[in-house]
Structures are given as structure tokens and as C-alpha cells.
């Protein structure tokens, strides 16, 4: 017969097992409080709606309201704010905001083991958001554009950062076996383009400008003005005497954003696997009811295709795409999508493993109330997963540009959005001073067939 002490020890083990199972149950039921009910895409919807309607003040209110929530969305909300600031004619403020996020993203690229572990038992929203690869590059693109609009002194440095960041992202993705899904990333030509226009305006560094514009033609061969820009700088000519140059940058169309999607193939595979294991294993697994949720990139259908430019009521030309942001985001997401799905599946397997381990540790029988409670906890735990839909939602679909050589003096410039069918929207006009032998810049946002905010010109004489 067992002694009293042995029976006491056995009772303690049983109690400990029950306590462990209860902790697992409480934790799984507590997860919804951590996850919340809405996703970032829900909050972004209000910001995008106000911004696209031209109501910058309301867009700012929506951003402020989301920032007050705190949490791990601060940096991406600041990216939205930078676009509002830029459209409102505050390029200095936009540049400062973008610098904050650039530096924070660089810091967050250092992987946190604690956050990675937490993401396995919650979802990817529990990790700090360090930006998608295309966002990290486009931060530097928008820094260069913002700087041109008010000063231009740091534009070359930002251009170098655009190229360097692209190289860092691709190199960091290389695996020991040589596989690298990010080798397919297309290079952003706007960095060397701005580098070329700045060096050309020095009137002495035409060779450097030619190398930069040759890179533009290589990286973006369908850029309509690439070859004529290259030929001009190869001939060593910025502008005729008594003339200067106006660069019109247009942010065209509503850009990409993320939304939640169910990965059906993975969900079905998990359902089959856990039914097989439940039938053959010692314990049942929580049935796969909730689908595996992953983010997908959506590029909206856009009416606006380009911007027609008038100078003193005379036709000046139309803007051409130098960076297709929507395509860039979609192609990069497609390249890394298998990894995103794999991480979601691993997360689901870990959760099932924890529930199975709880049953094993507590000696729970297949038909007991405790077994049912743990299965319910597992279902709730899995159902609270949400795809990480954090993204820079106010980016344009395309960044376009037009270069115009004009006589020095004050000109009235008109900007009219054109649809893909050739119909025009409301024309916006802006007076701009052109300086002899100098570059002047103009920026306008047309996410729809009308201007959002104001036409920004710079640098100020």
C-alpha cells in the first residue's frame, strides 16, 4: 500500500496539472482583450476617406484619434501624417516627421526575441511595426521630395539613402543556400533621377548626372522622358541662357493598402491534419474552425492616370510615371507571401501544440469536461488572430514627373488631372517664379480627379 506521503504527493501533482490547464484556459480567453476588435485597416479607412475627399483637417483628427490609442501603430500613423502635412503645404514638417519614422524603423529592424515569441502565441500585431520593404525605401523617396520643396540641401543625401536601403534589404534576405526571394525586387529609379537633376543644375557635373540618368533608363526603361533627359545631360546643357527649369512632381491615384484575407489552402490543410492527429493521437486537438488570416496588398482601381500641365495658357506636356508605387508594393508582397503564410501556419501549430501539451501534462481524458474546455479555449485562441494590416495607406499609386524649360520670370502654371479615357478634371493654377539657370519644383497630389490640399512650390527664392 502507498504511504500517506505518497498519496499526498500524487494529490499535489494532480492539483498542479489542473492549475496548469486552468492557466492555459484563462490565457486563451484573455487573448481577445489583448487583440482588440478592430484592425488597422478599419482605422485607416476613416483617414483615407477624409484625405481623398480633400478634408485634410478631418484626416488629421482621425490620425490623432488613432495615435491616442497608443500601442504599436505610432510610426505608421506618423507616415500618414507626413502625407497630410505635405499636401497642406508644410514640406518642412513632413520631412521632420519622415525622419522620425525612418530612424525608428531602422531601430526596429533589430529583431526582438521577446516580441517574436509573443507573436507566436498572439499574432503579428503584437510585434512593433518596422515597415514593409517598399515603405522603408519610399520614406527616403518622400524625404528627398519634401526636401526639394523647401531647401534642397539634403536631397542628394536622401537619394543615396534610397539606393543604399534597397541594397541592404536585398542583401539581408540572402539565405545560406543562396536562395533570396528579394532579388526580384525592382529598383526605384526616382533616387538616381533626383540625383541627376541636382547634379545637372550645378552646370559642372554633367558626367555624374549622365551616370545617374543612365541608371534611370536601366531601372525604369518605360519612363517616357528618360532617353531625352540622358541625351540632354550628355550634351552638357541644363538650360538655354535666360531660362530655368520647372520640375512638376505629381502624386497620382490612391495607393496600395493591406486588408485581411483567409488563406484557404493552409486552413484546409490544417483541418485535415488536426483531424488525423485527433483520431490517431492520445488527445484530441482543438478543431480548425477559424481560418488562417494573412494580409494581402490591394491596389485600388484609379480613374486619374496623369496630369496635364499648362504654362501661361499654353500646353506644356503631361506627367510620366517614374515610380509605380502600387506595382512595387504588390510585387514585393508576392515575393515574400510564402514566408507570411508560413509564419501564420507556424503560429497556429504552436497554439495547437500548447493545448495538446496542457492535456498531456494534466492527464486529461478524451471525453472529460476538462478536455472540452481546453478545446474551446484553443478555438477561441485561434479565432482571435488578426492579420497585420498596418501599412502606409496614404501613398499614391504612382509618382510622376514632367520637366519644363521656361524663360526666367513669373509664370502661371495650370495642372489638370486626366483620366485613363482622356477626360479632364478641374484645373488648378499656381504662379511660380523661374530663375535663370536654376531648378524650381512643384508638387501636387491627385488621388482622385481633383487636387487634395494645395500645390506646393519650392525652394523659395
TATANOR-V74191 format. One record per backbone hydrogen bond with DSSP energy under -1.0 kcal/mol. CO is the residue of the C=O (numbers start at 1). NH is the residue of the N-H. Records with the same first field share a line. If there is no record, write none. Layout:
BEGIN
CO->NH ; NH
END
This chain:
BEGIN
3->7
4->8
5->9
6->10
7->11
8->12
9->13
10->14
11->15
12->16
13->17
14->18
15->19
16->20
17->21
18->22
19->23
20->24
21->25
22->26
23->27
24->28
25->29
26->30
27->31
30->33
31->35
32->36
39->43
40->44
41->45
43->47
44->48
45->49
46->50
47->51
48->52
49->53
50->55
51->54
54->56
55->59
56->60
57->61
58->62
59->63
60->64
61->65
62->66
63->67
64->68
67->70
73->77
74->78
75->79
76->80
77->81
78->82
79->83
80->84
81->85
82->86
83->87
84->88
85->90
86->89
87->454
90->94
91->95
92->96
93->97
94->98
95->99
96->100
97->101
98->102
99->103
100->104
101->105
102->106
103->107
104->108
105->109
107->110
112->116
113->117
114->118
115->119
118->122
123->126
124->127
132->136
133->137
134->138
135->139
137->141
138->142
139->143
140->144
141->145
142->146
143->147
144->148
145->149
147->150 ; 151 ; 152
154->158
155->159
156->160
157->161
158->162
159->163
160->164
161->165
162->166
163->167
164->168
165->169
166->170
167->171
168->172
171->174
175->178
179->175
180->183
182->185
189->193
190->194
191->195
192->196
193->197
194->198
195->199
196->200
197->201
199->202
200->203
205->209
206->210
207->211
208->212
209->213
210->214
211->215
212->216
213->217
214->218
215->219
216->220
220->223
223->226
225->229
226->230
227->231
228->232
229->233
230->234
231->235
232->237
233->236
240->243
242->408
243->437
244->406
245->440
246->404
247->442
248->402
249->444
250->400
251->446
252->397 ; 398
257->298
259->296
261->294
262->264
263->267
264->268
265->269
266->270
267->271
268->272
269->273
270->274
271->275
272->276
273->277
274->278
275->279
276->280
277->281
287->289
292->263
294->261
296->259
298->257
303->420
306->418
307->319
308->416
309->316 ; 317
310->414
311->314
314->311
317->309
320->401
323->325 ; 399
324->328
325->329
326->330
327->331
328->332
329->333
330->334
331->335
332->336
336->340
337->341
338->342
339->343
340->344
341->345
342->346
343->347
344->348
345->349
346->350
347->351
348->352
349->353
350->354
351->355
352->356
353->357
354->358
355->359
356->360
357->361
358->362
359->364
365->368
368->372
369->373
370->374
371->375
372->376
373->377
374->378
375->379
376->380
377->381
378->382
379->383
380->384
382->385
387->389
391->393
395->255
397->326
398->252
399->322 ; 323
400->250
401->320
402->248
404->246
406->244
409->434
411->432
412->312
413->430
414->310
415->428
416->308
417->425
418->305 ; 306
419->422
423->419
428->415
430->413
432->411
434->409
435->438
438->245
440->247
441->458
442->249
443->456
444->251
445->452
446->253
456->443
458->441
END
